[in-house]
Amino acid sequence: MKTKFIIAVILVTALNSTKINAQINLGERAMGALQSGVASFTYSDEDAAAMSKQAVRKMDSSNVVAGSKDGYALRLNRIFGKHANEKGLTLNYKVYITKDVNAFATADGSVRVFSGLMDIMDDNQLLAVIGHEIGHVANHDSRDAVKAALRKSAVVGAVASQYDKVAKLTDSQYGQIACAILDSRYSRKQESEADDYSYDFMKRNGYNVNAVEAAFTILAKMSGGASADFISKMMSSHPDPQDRADKAKAKATSDGLYKPYVQMKISNKATAPSKKSTKKKKK
């Protein structure tokens, strides 16, 4: 399997990695929003969150999720647990055990980090990437992505014309909604703003802001590897990772905080409790 490397990752790429074909239960409130507002697309953060929450539940059931005592889960909780309520956002977080290099956050505040990403980035670099994903939620990009996906979906017409039959949508129609979400992308402007959020997140919490540049530098180097074609396709609508690294460096320099980043030791192993000696004392 080729390593998938996505810099600005949202729910859509995660859905793609699990190849979900089953029905996605959108939830009563989200479906109600589609019934009453699909024509004008009056779609709130709450509506987007309700839909995302159901989709993420499906995601979690389709992936291998690190248990609470797994080294990956312990590490993520140690470095990110204190940020579960970031600037008014209620976030929940888990690790997917997979070689894919990925992370995403959705409108309901779900943050999912892939173990493949944790294998190549240290704590500060991971926080920089997660900060970027939170930026998409805080900036309402995740909500807008769902809204844009519905507009493109062939199911929208069916939903709009069958108010009393929405509950009877077929698995195929739900699949069309999922495919529409899969095709959505963040704009360059949204990506740049999420980058700024990441830098500010690091600075506000007293972390090494140079980790932002370092994280994007890793992405830039990987884009020349086996997944170059995939990255090239993804980057057609996103800023170049090296450009993003350079901008992060410029911000740190402007703030008087720049210095070459030295990556910390990476360990995703659970710390084993010390074992008491089982040797019998001599009488």
N, C-alpha and C positions, 0 to 999 in steps of 0.2 A: 504493500500500500504506500502510495506516495504521501509524503507529509504535506498536510494542508496547512497553509499559513495565511491567516486572515488578520489584517491589522485592525480594521474596524468591523468587529463582529457583532451581529445582532441575532435575534431569534431565527431569522431566515436561514442563515448558514448552518445553524445547529440542526434545524429541521432537515436540511439536506444531508447532513452527515449520518442521520439515523434512518433516512428513507421511510418516513412515516407515511403509511398508506391507509391506516385505519381512521375511523371517524374521530374528529376533534370536537369535543363538547365545548361549545363556546360559552355556556353559562346563560342563565335566564336574563341577567341584566344586559349582557353583551348582545344577545339575540333580540332583546327588546329594543336596544339602540338601533339595530339593523332594521327592525320592523318600522320604527317611527321616524328614523332620521336618515335612512340610506339614500334617499333622493337628494337631500341637501347636504348630507354628510356632516351633520352636527354630531361630532364624535368627541367625547370628553376623555380626559386622562383616566377617569374611573372606568369608562367603557373599554378602553384599550387595555387597562390593567386586568379587567375581568377575562377578556379573551386570552391575554398572554398567560395568565395564571393557569388556565385550563390546558393550554398548549404545553407549558413547561411541565405540568404534571405528567403529560403524555411523554415528554422528552425524558423525564427522570425514570419513567418505567421502561424506557427503551434503551437506556444506557446503564453501564456498570457504575454505580455511585459509590464513592469511597465511604466506608463505614466510619463511625465516630472515632474509632481507635486506630484507623489507618494513618500511616505517616503523612500522606498527602493532606488528609482532612485536618489532622492535628496542626500541620504547618499553616494551612490557610486560616484556620481559626486563630492561631497565634498572631499572625501578622494583620489579619483583616477583621477579626471579631469585634474589635473596639470601634469599628466604623459601621456597624450594622444599622445605625441611625444617623446617616450622613446628611446634614443640613435639612432635616425634616423628612428625608426619604427613609422608609422602612425596608431594609434589604435583607434577603435571605441568601445564603450562599452554600454551594456544594462543589465537589470535585468529581468530574467524570474521568474514569480510568481508561485512557486511550492514548495512543502514540500521537494522535493529531495535535498540532500546535494551535490552540484556539482558546477563546474566552468570549463570553457575551453577557449582556444584561438586558432585561426586558422591561416593558412598561409597568409590570407589577412589582418591580424591585428584585426580581430573581437574578442572581449573579452566578454563573456557572463557569468554572475554570477547568480546562483540560489538563490532565497530568503531563501531557507532552510539553505544554508550555512551562509547567513548573520544573521540568527537568532541565530547561535551558536558561531560565531566568532566576536571579537571586531575589531576595525578599523585596528590595526597593524597586527593582524592575517590574516585578509582579504588581506591586501597588500602583506603579505608573500606568500599567496596562488596564488594571481594574478601574483606576480613577478615570481613565478615558471612557470606559464603558458606562460608568455611572454618569458621566457627563452627558451621554446620549439620553439617558432617562431624565436627568435634571433639566436638560434643554428641550424636552418634549419630542426629541427626534424619534424615540421608540413609538410614541403615540402616532406621530405623523406617518411612520413607516407602515403601520397597520392600516391607517386610513387610505394611504396611497395604494396599498395592496388590494384593498376591497374595491377601489375604483376600477382597477384593472381586471378584476375577476369577473368571469362570465357568470358567476353565481349571483352577482349583485342584481342583475335584471330579474332573476327568478325570485330572489328575496323581496325585491321591491314590489313585485306584482302578485305575490302570494302571501299577504300578511297573515292569513288564517292558516297557512300551511307550512310556515317556517319550521315548525317543530318536526315536520316530516321530510326535511331535506335528506337526500340520500348520501351514502358514504362517498359516492363519486363527487357530489356537489361540495361536500366538506373538503374533499381532496383538492378541488379546484381553488377553494379559498386558501388552502395551505400552499398550493403551487404559486398563487399570486403573491403570497408573502415571501416565498422563496425567491421570487424574481425582483423583489424590491431592494434598493441600495440607498445608502446615505450619500448626500451630496458632498462635494469637496468643502463647501462652506461649513456644513454640519461636522465633518471630520476635523476641520481646523479648529472649530469652536470646542469640540470635545478634547482636542489636544491641549488647548488653553486651560480647560477645566482640569485636566490631569496635572498640568504644571502647578496650577493654583492649589489643587488638592495636596500635592506633595509639599509645597511651600507652607501652606496653612497649618499642616500637621507636623511640621518640623522634620520632614524627611529630606533626604539628599535629592534635590531637584535635578541633578545631573543624571539621575537614573532614567529620566524621560528620554534624554538624548541617547543614552546607552541602550535602552529597550528598542528604539527605532533603528539604531545602528545594527542590532542583531537581525532585525527584520530585513534590512537592506542587504545584508550579507547573505541571508538565506534565500532571498529572491533570485540570486544568481545560481542556485543549486538545482536539484532535481525537479523542484516545483516551479521553475522559472516561468513556464508557459501558463500555469494556473495563476501565478501571481500577476503576470502581465495582463491577463484577462480581467482579474479583479481590480487592478490598479487603473483600468481605463476610466473609471469614474471616481478615483480616489487620489489624493496627493501622494507623490513619490515618498517612500519611507525615508530616504536619505535627506530629502528636502525637509521633512518633518523633524528629523534629528537635528539638522542645521538650525532650524527655527527655535527648537528647544534650547540649543546651545547659545543662540543669540539672546534669548530671554534671560538665561542664567548669567550670561556675561553682563547684560544691562543691569541686572540686580546685584552685580558684584559677587555672585555666588559660584561662578564657574571654576571648575578644576577637573582635570582628567578623571574619569570614573574608573575605579578599580572594582571589578566584580567580586562579590563576597562568595564564600564557599556555599555550594548548594547541597542540601541534604533533605530528602523526602522520606527518610526512614524514621519510624517511630522510635522514640527513646525508650529503651527497655529499662524497667525498674531494676534497681540493684538487687541482686540475689543474696540472701543471707547464707552464710556458710552452713553446709549440711554435715560437716565433719563432727564426729562425736568427740567431746572433750575427754582427755585422758584422766582416769581416776587417780 
